[in-house]
């Protein structure tokens, strides 16, 4: 019988986040101070991160009656989510979109999403997987509509809810079929049954597509992306930045664990997989990758609003990351994890600058960036770094991330997708550099537009800019850490 103390120890990061959630509410009620509430949330996140690092010494194993898996893969993403939430709180402090009286609400909702994501990436049972995914989704709907007095925020919440409910219902149908065919809720037992049983290919493809609907919704791949631009635009900017990084990463994490554990088998070669017979989902994903990056980049070309432009950009980046998913090798999966880390810094940084500008001007349009390089050179320089990195220009981290993704395609000789990805990178150069042009080549209409940055803003900006530089010049330690985090299949 499993030890209760061991179970609690392995689940300690989530338990600490839950306790933090309660303390945030209590501190807000007693002190009525946004600063104390803010510091309580940050301390709780740091303690949770420490617990995540502390349990790395435990050997990989299942716990809570084989509902969850403790392995380097889940620990990597738990730490990722905690750091993303930490930066989101830094971003939200003194944001004009987060009312001072409702700051505790924002922290509560974001912490709840983080708990759901941490549980999701460790889930190996269909029921646990679905419930944790629903925790992430339902609370996210409330976060999207956080500015309830703002029509765009209400619209974002409604659209997110409707699309999410449909995606969730479709995925649940697919999971139900999987359980019906195999008689098991454990993903490894399901794989064992699917590998030996003779199933109709049409039935297999149906289950793959239904499950893909739910995961595709989370990672914003085409054709499940339609909600993203309106939701990111209507949600508070800190929330939009959080959505483009953390839930997307959670979607990729469970996407990898589920498909590589259920619909794929070891090929007999080290760190290589093959799809199940009669269901070549890798080719389907390759097509989705090409369409996703192309539609995302082409749609971004026409945007006048910076948040909507970055929303379509995030869709395109989901297409890039899908390239690593289809090659069925460790190199491909490592390239996804590496890209997620560098994508966090550069994409979150771009949203952070948009938020800083909106705090002063209440304007999120690209036209608001005119002359920013003259009035606020530090902010403009940082934004240029983030945009060039998103494009994939050396010597920034985004370039190294794309190199690894492209390298994985070359190793598998999927040259047609490589050509599509390179063309899309060229397309993205136009709309990213358009903002750079507005900042540095257009003089400001007046000089009173200078952004007054608080020490916290400067500190956050530096924390985002430096890794974007460093990982473009010296990325080997990060790559090694990511490679060691890929163990996600535990043998009971």
Beta strands, then each sheet from edge to edge (+ up, - down):
strand 1: 61-63
strand 2: 68-70
strand 3: 264-266
strand 4: 273-275
sheet 1: 1+ 2-
sheet 2: 3+ 4-
end
